[in-house]
Amino acid sequence: MGFLGIPPKKILIHMKKHILRNSSFLRSIAAAGMTALLASCGPKGGGAPGADSTAAAGAPSVDRGKYLVTAAGCNDCHTPWKMGPQGPGPDMSRMLSGHPAEMKIDAPAMLQPPWMAAGSMTMTAWSGPWGVSFTANLTPDSATGLGAWSLATFDSAIRTGKHMGNGRPILPPMPWPGLRQMTDDDLASVYMFLRSIPAISNKVPDPIMPGTTMPPGMGAPGGPPMPPGAIPPPPDPRKKK
């Protein structure tokens, strides 16, 4: 017995005729739904405060570069952090100026398992198996920043993961393997934006490589402690054993 006394076979025949009769209507509904879905995935006119939908695509521009630098979180490491009323955050008066020259760091952080890496209070110096890396000054200062870098040099550095495209490896935590996936226009926009921000004179120190000899006095009686695994300074040949 079928539904309300109607044989199941008649129900199926009736449903088939109904579906065929309304197939064009169903296709219209499906097409409208797909159109709405695609529209929802496209650029919006609104969005988060400060978002610029015109910066999401197109030819290289300063606005697009600002959008990419902000979205990529470049300020998280290349802008020194400071303590504010709501807690620590980037000091935008020193935007993208890198590790402060006045913050001297001469040795790796003292770490023991299970810890592998540590960051400075400014989030601009990072210690780990690679040694100590300092975030670069990305402002257009010609002496201490990227002012002397051409677009080709900047692009090559990101693409190869090497300083200036042909120097030492760019060290962690710089996420260059991900940034190298940007298009040529993306990197050109980032370069244009970095050239447009205020230049800040700030000479970032060179990295401290693993196994680097500790400064004199470190580990000596009365001196600062020596990190585990660090190479002690060589003995003074003037002193007799």
C-alpha positions, -999 to 999 in steps of 0.1 A, spaced: 0 0 0 14 34 -10 8 69 4 -29 76 12 -39 44 -6 -21 53 -39 1 25 -53 38 33 -51 42 28 -89 17 56 -97 35 79 -72 68 74 -90 53 80 -124 36 112 -112 69 125 -96 88 118 -128 63 138 -150 64 166 -124 102 168 -124 104 168 -162 77 194 -166 95 217 -142 131 210 -152 136 244 -168 124 261 -136 149 240 -116 177 249 -139 169 286 -134 170 282 -97 203 265 -98 218 291 -121 206 319 -98 220 302 -68 254 298 -85 254 334 -95 247 345 -60 275 322 -47 300 336 -71 290 371 -62 295 364 -25 331 353 -32 340 385 -51 352 419 -39 328 436 -15 319 473 -14 321 473 24 344 451 45 366 459 75 373 495 84 401 508 62 398 480 37 402 491 1 386 467 -24 403 485 -53 437 474 -38 428 438 -41 438 435 -77 452 454 -106 484 471 -117 511 477 -90 503 506 -67 512 521 -33 477 514 -21 479 477 -31 513 475 -14 499 489 18 471 463 17 496 434 11 520 446 38 492 449 63 476 416 54 510 398 55 516 411 91 549 427 83 545 451 112 544 421 136 582 417 134 597 446 114 580 473 137 594 474 172 568 466 199 562 486 230 539 484 260 508 505 257 475 510 277 460 478 261 492 458 264 521 453 240 518 464 204 537 478 174 552 513 179 540 528 146 562 559 151 590 535 142 570 516 116 590 489 98 623 503 110 635 469 122 654 459 154 663 490 174 701 497 171 701 507 208 690 473 220 722 454 222 721 416 220 754 398 220 745 362 226 717 337 219 689 333 244 694 306 271 670 279 260 664 244 272 641 217 259 613 217 251 619 253 241 635 259 207 632 296 200 626 329 217 619 365 207 629 398 222 605 421 240 604 443 209 596 412 187 625 423 165 652 398 175 648 360 174 670 333 188 670 297 178 690 269 162 700 294 134 716 318 159 701 352 165 683 370 136 673 407 137 645 421 116 656 444 88 649 481 84 624 482 56 621 520 54 636 539 25 666 552 45 695 551 20 721 542 46 704 518 69 672 507 51 661 498 17 667 532 1 696 518 -20 677 487 -31 663 485 -66 630 467 -74 651 439 -90 672 435 -58 641 435 -36 623 409 -59 654 387 -60 658 387 -22 622 375 -18 624 350 -46 657 334 -36 656 338 2 690 355 1 700 389 14 700 413 -16 693 383 -38 729 369 -36 741 372 -1 737 352 31 704 332 37 675 352 50 669 337 85 638 326 104 612 338 112 611 357 80 584 338 60 600 343 25 590 309 12 554 321 14 560 356 2 578 343 -29 544 330 -40 534 366 -47 530 377 -83 555 402 -98 528 429 -95 523 420 -58 560 424 -50 563 456 -71 533 470 -51 550 461 -18 582 477 -30 564 509 -40 547 511 -6 579 506 13 595 534 -8 566 557 2 568 555 40 589 578 62 626 569 62 640 561 96 678 559 103 683 527 123 713 504 117 702 469 124 730 446 136 742 416 116 729 382 126 747 362 153 754 328 138 752 295 158 784 287 176 796 323 176 822 329 203 807 347 233 820 381 242 849 383 267 837 380 303 807 359 295 808 327 315 837 340 336 835 343 374 814 373 382 805 378 345 772 372 327 762 335 324 770 316 292 741 300 273 741 262 273 760 249 243 777 282 235 814 282 226 834 299 254 858 326 245 894 315 237 919 317 266 940 348 269 975 338 257 990 364 279 979 345 310 999 316 322 982 283 330 
